[in-house]
Amino acid sequence: MIAVFIRIGLRYGAGVLVARGLLGADDAAAFSSDPDIQAGLEVAAGLAIASVTETWHWLSRKFAWAH
């Protein structure tokens, strides 16, 4: 059971890391010079990526795409 939680945690962690890579300092400055807004955008992108990943995994298990 602990492996399931570790796998889910790693997926969400990977999503946050990808989001941080998508929003660099130059892009964040274009949105706003406030670091709180930049952090909020990074977290939102990370959660969106993680949600898509979880949905894709759920669909693959439901339709037996994964073995």
Order of alpha helices (4+ residues) and beta strands (2+ residues): alpha-alpha-alpha
